[in-house]
């Protein structure tokens, strides 16, 4: 793994935090938002665990607390490697979320302390290996694959910006890349930051360089171009669907505004589910059931491990497709935050859909 790949991951995380702006999560960016659970180290946000303190490059707090549960916070981590994301990354995610969920020690005070249920979502621009998927499904770590065609524009924007910033780092002999400064610049332009005062340009402990101001000016131009490409997709958002399964579905639509308008008018409605292709190339679509009008179509991919199970035996493919529809995709819940309120929508796969032909 090269630093170039790490830089791509940082940029992808910031883009995802912006794309998720309407998905019911409030982005936490500074320890002052929760001094009991969070702290700042070297300009980066960290979460206190039972055995260690863990960096949280992108941390969100869910606007709704489910019944019989604690308020939910979500670690968002993004990887942009040339090859698939491997098991050790998922194993590390499980270790982090397990440690922070066990951090509850009342010391020297009777003041009630808020508790949270932390979850972890790993986004990958190049997919995940089979061992990583198997481990994530067993440990309920959500894997979101961004390698599909629907996210070409996002991967390209991240790739170009990371390459240019990496080149500037070498050109101006920057020994320690100013990640916290870069994140602050991006969040300021995208409106995902809170007002917390200016962040230092250089990381703590880094020796000042006469080349740093020139790097900063040129890097700001690259960052402005990167955020401009995201802003050109102002109507685009990353719509997450939560099925009755240990994974999350990124729902892609050619016309997100049309989809949002429909679900606002029909908060809970029946859908048709269709599957095309096989194995890792399989793609699913959901459309409203029982209507002939020109309404929405959203696409999504299931974890490759699930698709391999469906496709491994042609004799059982139709039956297994029906099982996945009925067991895992019978209810897909969507959360959206707008005008200070969070709405809940549900795509319902009706049982009589089981009788329809499966391609």
N, C-alpha and C positions, 0 to 999 in steps of 0.2 A: 504494500500500500504506500503510495506517495503522498506528499503534502498537497499536491495538486488535487488528489481525490478527496482529501480532508476538506480542502477549501470548497470544492463542489458541494460537499455535504452541508457545510455551514450555509452556503447560499440557498440550497434547496430547503433547508429548515426555515429560513426567513421567508421564502416564497410561500411555503406551505402554511406558515402561521398567518400570512395575509389571506391566502385563499380560503382558510378556515374561519375567516372573520365572522361569518354569519351562521356557523354551525353550533352555536350554543356554548362555546368555550371562551372565557375571558383570559387573555394572555397575561401571564404573570412575568414581569421583567425585572423586578427589583425587590430586595428583601424587605423594604419598608411596607410592602403590601401584606406581609405576614411575618413579623419579626420572630414569632415563636417557632415557625417551621423552616424559615428560609434565612440565608445569609449570603453576603457577597464576598467573593474571594477573587483577587486579581481581575476585578471588573466583571466577573461572571456570576450568575445566579447559581446557588447550591441549595440542596435540600438535605436537612439533617436526617440521618438514618440511625438505627440502633448501634451499628458498629462502625459507621464511617459517614463522611459527608460527600454527597454525590452532586456532580455538576449537572445542571438542567439547562441545556441550551435553549429549549423551547418547552415551556410548561404552561398548561392551560387548566382552568378551573371550570367545571361544568356548571351551567346556570341552574340546572334542576337536580334536586336530590331525589333519587328513586326511593320508593317505599321500602322500609326495613333495610336501609342502607345508610352509609355515611356520605357526606358530600364527596364528589369524585374529582380528582385531579389527574391529568393525563400528561405523562412524559411523551414528548414528540421528538423522535430521533430520525434523521434522514441520512442515508448512505447513497453515494453515487460512485460506485466502483465500475471498472470495466467488466468485471466478472460478477457472478451472483454473490449476494450477501451470504456469508457462511455461518455455521453453527455458533462459533464463539461470540459473535455479536449478539445473537439472541440469548445465549446463556448469560452474558453480561447484563442484558436488560432484565432478565429474571432475577438475577442477584440484586440489582439495584432496587427493583420494585418490592422485593421481599424484605429487604433491609429497612426501607423507609416505612413500610406498613407495620413493622414491628417496633417502631420508635415511639413508645408512649411511656414515659417515666415521669411521675409527678414528684418534683423535688422541692421541698421546703415551702410549699404554698398550697392553700386549699382552693385557690382560684380555679374554676373549671376551665379546662383547655379544650379548644376545638380539635377534633380529629378528622382525618380525611382518609378516603380509600384511594390509593394511588394505582393507576393503571399505566400500561406502556404500549405505545404504538410505534412500530418500526416501518418507515417508508423506504423503499429501495427503487432506484431508477433502473436497476438491471435484474430484478427478481431475486429469488432466494433458492438456495440449494435444498434438496429433499430433506437431508438431516435437519436443517434449520426449520423447515416447515413442520416436520414431525415433532420436534421439541416445542415449538411455539404453540401448536395445537394442544399438546399435552399440558403445557404450563399457562395457557390462556394469555399469551403474548400476541397482540394483534399485528399481523404482517400485512402491509399494503403495498402491492406491486404496481409501480408506476412505469413499467416497461412497455405498456401498450401504446398503440398508435395515438390514442386520445391525448396523451401527454407528451407528444413529440415537441410541441412548442415550448413547454416548460423545460424539458431536458436541454433543448438547444440554447435557450436563454441562459441557463445556469452554466452550461459548458463554456460558452463564449466569455461570459463575465469572469469565470474562474481562471481561464487561460490568460486573459488580459491582466488580471490582478497578479497572477503568479509571475508573469513576465516583468511587470513593474517592480515586484519585490526584488528580483534579480538585478534589474537595471539600476535601482537605487540602493542596492546593497543593504536591504532591510533584513537584519538577522532574525528578529522575532516579529512575525506578522501580527499587526494590531487587530486581532479578531474582535475584541469588545468595541473598539472604535468603529469598525466596519458594520457591526450589528446595529450600533446606535445610529449610524448614518442611514442605513436601510430602513430601520423602524421609524425614523423621523420622516423620511420621504413617503413611507406607506401608511403612516398614521397608526402604527401598532405599538408605539412606545408611550410610556407615561412621562410626565415632566419631572425629571430627577436631577437636573443640572447637567452641565457638559461632562462627558466622559473624557479621560485623558487620551491623547493620541497614542502614546507609547504605553505598552504594557508595563506594570510595575516591575522595577528591577532592570528594565532595558536602558542601555546607555543611549543618550540623545545623539542624533546624527544630523549633520548639516544637510544631508540628502532627504531627511524625513519630510520637511515642508513641501518639497517638490513632489515627493511621492504622494503626499496627501492630496495635493491639488489635482494631480493626474488621476489618482484612484477615485476621487470624488466624481470625476467625469464618467468613469466606468460604472460606478455605482448608480449614478443618475440615469445612465442609459439602461442599465439592468432594471431599475424600478420603473422606468418609462415603458419598457416592454410589458411589464406586469400590469401597469395602469392601462395599457391599451386593451387589456382583457378585463376592464372594470366590471363588466356584467358577468364575468366568469367567476365561479367560486367552486371550491372542492366540496361537493355534496356527499356526505358520508351516510351510508345506510347501515343500520345495526340489525342484523338478522338474529334469529334464535340459534346462534352458533358462536364458537370461539374465534371469530374473525370479523373484520369490518370490510364493507364494500364501498369503494369509491365509485360513485355513480356519474358516468360521463354522458353529456347530452349535447347535441348540435345546437340546441336552443334552450339554454338554462332558464331564460326568462319565461318561456312558454311552459316549461315543466313546473316552475315555481308558481306561476299563475294558476295552473290546473290544480295543484295540490292545495292551494289556498282555498279554492272553491270546493274541493272534495278532500277534506282532511284525512278521511279513511275510505279507501276505495279498493275494489277488486282489480287485479292485474292478470294479464297473460304473461307467462314466462316461456321464453324460447331459448334453446341452446343451439349454437352453430359451431362446427369444427369439432376437434377432439384433442385430448391431452392438453399440453400447455398452450395450444393455439385456440382452444375453445373460448367462445365469448357468449355471454347471456344478454338478453334484452328483456325489458319489462315495458309493457304498454297497457293502457287502461282496457279492462274487459268490457264486453257488451256495448261497444260504441264503434261507429263507422266514421266518425268525424276525424278530421286531421288533428290529432292530439299529440302528446309527447311520446318519445321513445328514449329510454335511458339504457345504457350499456354498462356491463360490469364483468369482472373476471373472478372466478373462485380460486382458492388456493390450488396450486398444481397438484398437491397431494390428493385433494378431493377429485380433481378431474382425472387423475391417473386411475383412481378406483373406479370411476364411471366407465372409462374407456378400455380397461384391461381385458375385458371379456365382451366381445361383440354380442354374444347371446343374451347377456344381462344388461346391456347398455340402456335400453329403453326403460326397464324396470328400475335401474339404479338412478336414472335421471328423474323419474317420477318420485323416487324415495327422497332425493335431495330437495326437490321442490316441496314435497309435503312435510318433511322433517326439519330442514334447515332454512328454507326460504318462505315458509308459510306466512311470516310476518316480518316485514322490513320496516323498521322505525327510523324516521328522519327528524332531527331537531334543528330548528332555525331560530336565530335571535335577531329580532328586528324591532326598532322603535322602543327599545327598553324591555321588550317582552319576548319570551321564548315560546314558540309554537311547536306542537308535536303532530307529526303526520305519520300515516301508516299505509304501506302498500301491502295488500292482503291477497295472498294466493288462495283462491277458492278451491275447495275439495273437488268440485265437478270438473276442474281443469285437468284432473288426473285422467279423465276419460278422453281428452282430446289427443290427436295424433302427436307423437313425439318424433321430431326429425332425427 
